Amino acid sequence: MLLFVFSKKGGEIRNNIDIRVAILESKLKHYEIAKELGIHEFAFSRKLRYELPEEEKQKILKTIKKLQNNN
């Protein structure tokens, strides 16, 4: 699958593409994932601006899979 993610200002976003793709495929909302992680949705969106450490990425991806299986 080819995916281009652009910011509102028109620049291409390359950070955390694996998480962004997982969110799109799961059809979950950022606030649903953030709630499960125990953080505010704005904090979650800000986290995705910069490349996350692999450990944190895996935690988020596991959360997405968990929520996806519950639906």
Order of alpha helices (4+ residues) and beta strands (2+ residues): alpha-alpha-alpha-alpha
